[in-house]
Amino acid sequence: MIDKVRRRLSYKYTAIIAVMLLFFVIGGFTMCKYMVHKVIADTMRDALTAEIREAEGFGMGKISRPRETVMVSDISSIYSYAYWFEDNRPVFAEHPKNEKIAELCLEKAVQAVPGNGLEFFSLRDEENNLWQFYMISGRTAKGKVVILVNVTPLKLLSGRYIYIWLGALLLMLAVARGCGNFLADRTISPLVVLLERQKRFVADASHELRTPLAVLLSSIELMEMTDPKQPLVAGMKEEVLGMSALIGNLLELARADNKQQILHRELFDVNGLIEGTLAHMNSHKDIRLINGCGKEVLVKADKEMIRRLLLIFLDNAIKYSPEHSEVIVRAFREDKNCRIEVEDHGIGIDEEDISHIFERFYRADKNRSRQTAGTGLGLSIAQEIVERHGGRIEVRSTPGKGSVFSVLLPDE
């Protein structure tokens, strides 16, 4: 239980820290991207204003033929290019060095609509390299001016920064996991101390109570031999036997909690184990116990623990089944696992109780505890046995019709 609580706390703390770091990383990247975009936009607006002023001062109408200037720049250069148009006729142009990109940039500039603000587009050259541009345009007295800026290096750098941020995020997640484990340990350390004391108390108390109970039982059996028809003696014996069973279950759970139970795995036939267990079952009810296994079913597990598991399920099935009913036990292979099922036709379990029946001392029907002489610990022990084997328990039940307890045991 402590391990489960620790894992849950660790996951929660890690998730909280990871979300905080994720917001920090995303927020930082978004802020950087916004600032770069703002700087580019402001710079391009200032350049456009200056270029419009220069074009109008120069007098574009005086230019009889287009003037072109090839800029010594390539895809890795952050460079700006200017285009002047008079009545959609280019009169001045600064081109990139790459001829295809220069031609495509001119086409984009011709299509530019003044006042549309900052626009982004991308082009591919002969070698399939991707060029990326921002474009802005403004009106002049007789035409327009277009400014293009090659931002390919910034976009590539932004992509590299994404990988850097992702690497930093992974590192931060590792730090978050370590911090989560540390915080979880600090949180549950008082609980661990308290539970350890409780385990020791339960184990010591159970051990100390066994001797007086044994003495009481011996005395009651002696009284029973002296006066076998005395109902008071029979009632006392029943209570002492119930108390002895409870103490035994508590000791078994205490050993499981303290990891004192050692698994002795061996290969055995579950069918034979079921047959032997059913043969030695004693019941005051007229209930038919059926072995539904059709053939040999081999599994590698602790045989005595599996026998204990069967006894717990069978004991519960008999307690809560009516007279003249059946309890069926099956075992079969499922993929590479072994599945054991115990089916009864008893009172069933309400859906809201199914998730609690494996809790210690939990009774689905409180009014029946004395009648059925249970302690509420059997299914807790069964769950411990199954978990020690790395398996799981599944319960299907319909109130008034019966229940099926199914155990899946993995092969080792």
C-alpha positions as a printed NumPy array, in Angstrom:
array([[  0.   ,   0.   ,   0.   ],
       [  2.823,   2.381,   0.872],
       [  4.413,   1.783,  -2.531],
       [  1.108,   2.571,  -4.262],
       [  0.651,   5.78 ,  -2.271],
       [  4.247,   6.784,  -2.944],
       [  3.875,   6.141,  -6.692],
       [  0.645,   8.126,  -6.864],
       [  2.116,  11.059,  -4.959],
       [  5.266,  10.914,  -7.065],
       [  3.228,  10.955, -10.294],
       [  1.085,  13.846,  -9.052],
       [  4.049,  15.94 ,  -7.919],
       [  5.908,  15.16 , -11.139],
       [  2.858,  16.08 , -13.219],
       [  2.416,  19.39 , -11.388],
       [  6.089,  20.347, -11.739],
       [  6.147,  19.156, -15.373],
       [  3.08 ,  21.269, -16.249],
       [  4.69 ,  24.316, -14.64 ],
       [  7.909,  23.743, -16.586],
       [  5.947,  23.111, -19.775],
       [  4.124,  26.412, -19.393],
       [  7.468,  28.087, -18.738],
       [  9.039,  26.581, -21.867],
       [  6.05 ,  27.272, -24.124],
       [  5.636,  30.753, -22.675],
       [  9.336,  31.536, -23.116],
       [  9.391,  30.279, -26.689],
       [  6.177,  32.142, -27.568],
       [  7.519,  35.348, -26.035],
       [ 10.802,  35.052, -27.947],
       [  8.943,  34.368, -31.179],
       [  6.66 ,  37.345, -30.581],
       [  9.577,  39.678, -29.848],
       [ 11.49 ,  38.589, -32.969],
       [  8.367,  39.024, -35.108],
       [  7.748,  42.48 , -33.6  ],
       [ 11.335,  43.591, -34.226],
       [ 11.139,  42.412, -37.862],
       [  7.748,  44.098, -38.377],
       [  8.879,  47.418, -36.865],
       [ 12.111,  47.364, -38.839],
       [ 10.277,  46.627, -42.1  ],
       [  7.749,  49.424, -41.491],
       [ 10.578,  51.887, -40.864],
       [ 12.365,  50.638, -43.984],
       [  9.148,  50.951, -46.027],
       [  8.621,  54.548, -44.891],
       [ 12.203,  55.433, -45.78 ],
       [ 11.944,  53.657, -49.136],
       [  8.687,  55.445, -50.056],
       [ 10.268,  58.769, -49.164],
       [ 13.325,  57.93 , -51.291],
       [ 11.237,  56.763, -54.252],
       [  9.048,  59.872, -54.283],
       [ 12.085,  62.111, -53.847],
       [ 13.848,  60.389, -56.691],
       [ 10.85 ,  60.759, -58.972],
       [  9.841,  57.421, -60.391],
       [  8.275,  59.022, -63.449],
       [ 11.748,  60.043, -64.596],
       [ 12.837,  56.389, -64.883],
       [ 12.341,  55.338, -68.511],
       [ 13.493,  51.745, -68.097],
       [ 13.53 ,  49.447, -65.049],
       [ 16.646,  49.629, -62.922],
       [ 17.683,  46.296, -61.391],
       [ 20.27 ,  45.609, -58.735],
       [ 21.401,  42.075, -57.901],
       [ 22.173,  41.788, -54.206],
       [ 25.06 ,  39.505, -53.229],
       [ 23.018,  37.395, -50.843],
       [ 21.99 ,  33.779, -50.519],
       [ 19.522,  31.696, -48.507],
       [ 21.608,  32.031, -45.334],
       [ 21.651,  35.873, -45.461],
       [ 19.138,  37.984, -43.557],
       [ 18.704,  40.587, -46.249],
       [ 16.014,  43.013, -47.415],
       [ 15.015,  43.702, -51.028],
       [ 13.107,  46.744, -52.328],
       [ 10.794,  47.042, -55.349],
       [  9.357,  50.25 , -56.816],
       [  6.309,  50.156, -59.068],
       [  4.61 ,  52.865, -61.121],
       [  1.127,  51.856, -62.265],
       [  2.12 ,  48.229, -61.601],
       [  5.199,  48.655, -63.853],
       [  8.48 ,  47.815, -62.096],
       [ 10.863,  50.756, -62.258],
       [ 13.376,  49.665, -59.616],
       [ 14.181,  46.261, -58.112],
       [ 16.725,  44.747, -55.767],
       [ 16.925,  41.002, -56.457],
       [ 18.36 ,  38.03 , -54.565],
       [ 21.365,  36.441, -56.243],
       [ 19.423,  33.238, -57.068],
       [ 17.728,  33.794, -60.454],
       [ 14.671,  31.631, -59.827],
       [ 14.037,  33.148, -56.405],
       [ 14.563,  36.638, -57.888],
       [ 11.919,  35.916, -60.544],
       [  9.445,  34.521, -57.992],
       [ 10.049,  37.424, -55.605],
       [  9.259,  39.885, -58.389],
       [  5.992,  38.046, -59.097],
       [  5.067,  38.23 , -55.406],
       [  5.932,  41.917, -55.308],
       [  3.723,  42.598, -58.351],
       [  0.804,  40.869, -56.582],
       [  1.353,  42.731, -53.3  ],
       [ -1.551,  44.932, -52.175],
       [ -0.54 ,  48.046, -50.228],
       [ -1.999,  48.281, -46.744],
       [ -2.3  ,  44.507, -46.196],
       [  0.298,  44.62 , -43.451],
       [  3.045,  42.091, -42.931],
       [  2.688,  38.967, -45.083],
       [  4.631,  35.708, -44.948],
       [  5.359,  33.384, -47.873],
       [  7.872,  30.728, -48.855],
       [  9.517,  29.754, -52.164],
       [ 11.647,  26.889, -53.411],
       [ 14.696,  27.242, -55.628],
       [ 16.125,  24.859, -58.235],
       [ 17.73 ,  22.721, -55.523],
       [ 14.419,  22.483, -53.642],
       [ 15.714,  24.677, -50.808],
       [ 12.958,  26.488, -48.968],
       [ 13.299,  30.293, -48.84 ],
       [ 11.046,  32.166, -46.407],
       [ 10.148,  35.853, -46.654],
       [  8.201,  38.573, -44.938],
       [  6.675,  41.176, -47.288],
       [  5.167,  44.623, -46.683],
       [  4.01 ,  47.204, -49.237],
       [  2.907,  50.836, -49.254],
       [  1.494,  53.351, -51.725],
       [  3.312,  56.186, -53.413],
       [  1.829,  59.063, -55.418],
       [  1.873,  57.056, -58.676],
       [  2.463,  53.449, -57.603],
       [  3.73 ,  51.354, -54.725],
       [  6.865,  50.247, -52.91 ],
       [  7.383,  46.652, -51.711],
       [  9.918,  45.498, -49.127],
       [ 10.904,  41.807, -48.854],
       [ 13.09 ,  40.388, -46.093],
       [ 14.668,  36.939, -46.277],
       [ 13.996,  35.433, -42.823],
       [ 15.061,  31.867, -43.702],
       [ 18.03 ,  31.918, -41.27 ],
       [ 15.735,  33.059, -38.452],
       [ 13.233,  30.29 , -39.208],
       [ 16.019,  27.697, -39.298],
       [ 17.407,  29.063, -36.064],
       [ 13.918,  28.929, -34.585],
       [ 13.702,  25.246, -35.556],
       [ 17.038,  24.572, -33.883],
       [ 15.841,  26.389, -30.787],
       [ 12.784,  24.137, -30.719],
       [ 15.056,  21.092, -30.466],
       [ 17.103,  22.857, -27.79 ],
       [ 13.925,  23.671, -25.864],
       [ 12.718,  20.077, -26.229],
       [ 16.045,  18.813, -24.888],
       [ 15.808,  21.279, -22.025],
       [ 12.225,  20.161, -21.398],
       [ 13.272,  16.513, -21.194],
       [ 15.997,  17.469, -18.756],
       [ 13.474,  19.453, -16.739],
       [ 11.09 ,  16.485, -16.735],
       [ 13.876,  14.314, -15.312],
       [ 14.456,  16.965, -12.649],
       [ 10.698,  17.099, -12.031],
       [ 10.627,  13.326, -11.578],
       [ 13.442,  13.52 ,  -9.05 ],
       [ 11.738,  16.384,  -7.217],
       [  8.446,  14.46 ,  -7.301],
       [ 10.064,  11.407,  -5.729],
       [ 11.739,  13.562,  -3.094],
       [  8.511,  15.355,  -2.187],
       [  6.581,  12.064,  -2.134],
       [  9.14 ,  10.542,   0.243],
       [  8.978,  13.583,   2.494],
       [  5.173,  13.494,   2.48 ],
       [  4.686,   9.829,   3.302],
       [  7.61 ,   9.377,   5.723],
       [  5.395,  10.026,   8.817],
       [  2.793,   7.654,   7.383],
       [  5.44 ,   4.956,   6.865],
       [  6.544,   5.23 ,  10.484],
       [  2.941,   5.049,  11.687],
       [  2.112,   2.03 ,   9.524],
       [  5.259,   0.211,  10.584],
       [  4.266,   0.666,  14.21 ],
       [  0.756,  -0.544,  13.395],
       [  2.124,  -3.633,  11.601],
       [  4.353,  -4.481,  14.54 ],
       [  1.458,  -4.026,  16.955],
       [ -0.852,  -6.279,  14.909],
       [  1.815,  -8.947,  14.547],
       [  2.82 ,  -8.846,  18.235],
       [ -0.771,  -8.727,  19.5  ],
       [ -1.838, -11.582,  17.222],
       [  1.113, -13.679,  18.307],
       [  0.486, -13.03 ,  22.004],
       [ -3.231, -13.833,  21.699],
       [ -2.698, -17.254,  20.137],
       [ -1.464, -18.873,  23.377],
       [ -4.404, -17.832,  25.61 ],
       [ -6.843, -18.762,  22.861],
       [ -5.249, -22.197,  22.62 ],
       [ -5.603, -22.606,  26.39 ],
       [ -9.244, -21.495,  26.247],
       [ -9.982, -23.917,  23.429],
       [ -8.391, -26.804,  25.321],
       [-10.443, -25.964,  28.422],
       [-13.654, -25.694,  26.395],
       [-12.994, -29.043,  24.701],
       [-12.454, -30.59 ,  28.137],
       [-15.745, -29.103,  29.318],
       [-17.384, -30.391,  26.133],
       [-16.177, -33.908,  26.907],
       [-17.601, -33.599,  30.424],
       [-20.979, -32.189,  29.319],
       [-21.343, -32.554,  25.535],
       [-24.973, -31.345,  25.502],
       [-24.31 , -28.015,  27.157],
       [-25.242, -25.304,  24.554],
       [-23.201, -22.651,  26.373],
       [-20.021, -24.671,  25.825],
       [-20.775, -25.098,  22.112],
       [-21.314, -21.346,  21.759],
       [-18.065, -20.582,  23.577],
       [-16.166, -23.016,  21.377],
       [-17.599, -21.443,  18.213],
       [-16.538, -17.977,  19.358],
       [-13.02 , -19.127,  20.291],
       [-12.626, -20.905,  16.939],
       [-13.769, -17.743,  15.156],
       [-11.31 , -15.67 ,  17.169],
       [ -8.514, -18.136,  16.375],
       [ -9.309, -17.852,  12.655],
       [ -9.252, -14.069,  12.901],
       [ -5.887, -14.093,  14.701],
       [ -4.492, -16.476,  12.101],
       [ -5.649, -14.196,   9.276],
       [ -4.176, -11.159,  10.984],
       [ -0.838, -12.908,  11.368],
       [ -0.896, -13.94 ,   7.727],
       [ -1.591, -10.368,   6.601],
       [  1.103,  -9.045,   8.958],
       [  3.642, -11.403,   7.38 ],
       [  2.524, -10.285,   3.904],
       [  2.865,  -6.619,   4.885],
       [  6.351,  -7.231,   6.242],
       [  7.346,  -9.209,   3.122],
       [  8.041, -12.282,   5.242],
       [  6.216, -14.665,   2.941],
       [  8.566, -16.309,   0.472],
       [  7.209, -17.72 ,  -2.765],
       [  8.155, -21.334,  -3.431],
       [  7.339, -21.665,  -7.093],
       [  6.901, -25.121,  -8.563],
       [  5.258, -26.547, -11.648],
       [  2.023, -28.337, -10.771],
       [ -1.344, -29.284, -12.209],
       [ -4.103, -26.901, -11.086],
       [ -6.741, -29.512, -11.983],
       [ -5.265, -31.954,  -9.473],
       [ -5.027, -29.222,  -6.816],
       [ -8.69 , -28.317,  -7.323],
       [ -9.757, -31.962,  -7.141],
       [ -7.878, -32.473,  -3.869],
       [ -9.179, -29.216,  -2.365],
       [-12.801, -30.016,  -3.204],
       [-12.449, -33.504,  -1.748],
       [-11.417, -32.104,   1.65 ],
       [-14.004, -29.287,   1.8  ],
       [-16.476, -29.668,   4.663],
       [-19.789, -27.834,   4.634],
       [-22.937, -27.906,   6.74 ],
       [-24.921, -27.004,   3.636],
       [-26.149, -29.254,   0.876],
       [-24.071, -27.658,  -1.875],
       [-22.605, -29.521,  -4.799],
       [-18.929, -28.699,  -5.503],
       [-18.007, -29.28 ,  -9.15 ],
       [-14.569, -29.409, -10.742],
       [-15.091, -27.916, -14.193],
       [-11.552, -28.602, -15.43 ],
       [-11.52 , -30.82 , -18.476],
       [ -7.798, -31.502, -18.728],
       [ -4.419, -30.911, -17.122],
       [ -3.609, -27.243, -16.501],
       [  0.024, -26.588, -15.566],
       [  1.193, -23.448, -13.813],
       [  4.389, -22.41 , -12.053],
       [  3.386, -20.881,  -8.707],
       [  3.427, -21.429,  -4.944],
       [  1.173, -24.47 ,  -4.574],
       [  0.242, -23.894,  -0.923],
       [ -0.656, -20.277,  -1.572],
       [ -2.882, -21.24 ,  -4.503],
       [ -4.522, -23.883,  -2.292],
       [ -5.165, -21.16 ,   0.3  ],
       [ -6.603, -18.966,  -2.451],
       [ -9.007, -21.712,  -3.54 ],
       [-10.104, -22.333,   0.048],
       [-10.911, -18.64 ,   0.535],
       [-12.986, -18.421,  -2.633],
       [-14.749, -21.725,  -1.97 ],
       [-15.471, -20.773,   1.64 ],
       [-17.05 , -17.488,   0.517],
       [-19.021, -19.21 ,  -2.256],
       [-20.453, -21.771,   0.181],
       [-21.31 , -19.151,   2.823],
       [-23.328, -17.009,   0.452],
       [-24.982, -19.796,  -1.591],
       [-28.42 , -21.27 ,  -0.809],
       [-29.048, -24.927,  -0.068],
       [-29.093, -27.38 ,  -2.997],
       [-27.072, -25.044,  -5.264],
       [-23.778, -25.559,  -7.09 ],
       [-20.301, -24.089,  -6.85 ],
       [-18.165, -24.638,  -9.957],
       [-14.381, -24.318, -10.088],
       [-12.634, -24.048, -13.456],
       [ -9.036, -23.693, -14.573],
       [ -7.818, -23.21 , -18.133],
       [ -5.049, -21.694, -20.192],
       [ -5.557, -18.171, -21.533],
       [ -2.793, -17.107, -23.895],
       [  0.336, -17.69 , -21.788],
       [ -1.485, -17.356, -18.484],
       [ -3.534, -19.581, -16.228],
       [ -7.05 , -18.504, -15.285],
       [ -8.899, -19.935, -12.281],
       [-12.605, -19.223, -11.791],
       [-14.945, -19.958,  -8.879],
       [-18.623, -19.516,  -9.748],
       [-21.533, -19.654,  -7.315],
       [-25.278, -19.087,  -7.553],
       [-25.64 , -17.194,  -4.296],
       [-26.841, -13.767,  -3.238],
       [-24.362, -11.875,  -5.438],
       [-22.651,  -8.562,  -4.741],
       [-23.965,  -5.071,  -5.406],
       [-21.974,  -3.113,  -7.967],
       [-21.031,  -0.387,  -5.477],
       [-19.56 ,  -3.009,  -3.12 ],
       [-17.345,  -4.79 ,  -5.675],
       [-14.589,  -2.164,  -5.507],
       [-14.451,  -2.484,  -1.682],
       [-14.716,  -6.226,  -1.021],
       [-10.923,  -6.668,  -0.978],
       [-10.502,  -4.069,   1.762],
       [ -9.675,  -5.472,   5.192],
       [-12.666,  -6.086,   7.48 ],
       [-15.086,  -4.872,   4.792],
       [-18.44 ,  -6.653,   4.748],
       [-20.814,  -6.027,   1.867],
       [-23.778,  -7.111,   4.02 ],
       [-23.172,  -5.983,   7.607],
       [-26.275,  -7.778,   8.874],
       [-24.935, -11.18 ,   7.761],
       [-21.549, -11.052,   9.487],
       [-22.588, -13.052,  12.506],
       [-24.63 , -15.478,  10.458],
       [-21.819, -16.267,   8.043],
       [-19.108, -16.217,  10.735],
       [-16.724, -14.271,   8.519],
       [-13.986, -11.835,   9.504],
       [-13.764,  -9.75 ,   6.347],
       [-10.094, -10.678,   5.86 ],
       [-10.296, -13.631,   3.483],
       [-10.5  , -11.659,   0.249],
       [ -7.719,  -9.319,   1.446],
       [ -5.486, -12.376,   1.894],
       [ -6.546, -13.649,  -1.537],
       [ -5.584, -10.351,  -3.116],
       [ -2.185, -10.414,  -1.382],
       [ -1.557, -13.924,  -2.735],
       [ -2.484, -12.951,  -6.287],
       [ -0.407,  -9.761,  -6.188],
       [  2.603, -11.695,  -4.891],
       [  2.305, -13.851,  -8.021],
       [  2.01 , -10.779, -10.282],
       [ -1.572, -11.61 , -11.236],
       [ -4.939,  -9.938, -10.873],
       [ -8.439, -10.718,  -9.594],
       [-11.612,  -9.946, -11.545],
       [-15.142, -10.106, -10.117],
       [-18.39 , -10.444, -12.038],
       [-21.583, -10.496, -10.005],
       [-25.331, -10.117, -10.375],
       [-27.308,  -9.559,  -7.168],
       [-29.642, -12.49 ,  -6.549],
       [-28.007, -14.681,  -9.2  ],
       [-24.427, -15.274,  -8.077],
       [-20.811, -14.259,  -8.535],
       [-17.71 , -15.327, -10.44 ],
       [-14.279, -14.718,  -8.911],
       [-11.614, -14.999, -11.607],
       [ -7.845, -15.067, -11.043],
       [ -5.289, -14.601, -13.807],
       [ -1.853, -16.011, -12.944],
       [  1.038, -15.216, -15.295],
       [  3.594, -17.885, -16.149],
       [  7.086, -17.201, -14.805]])
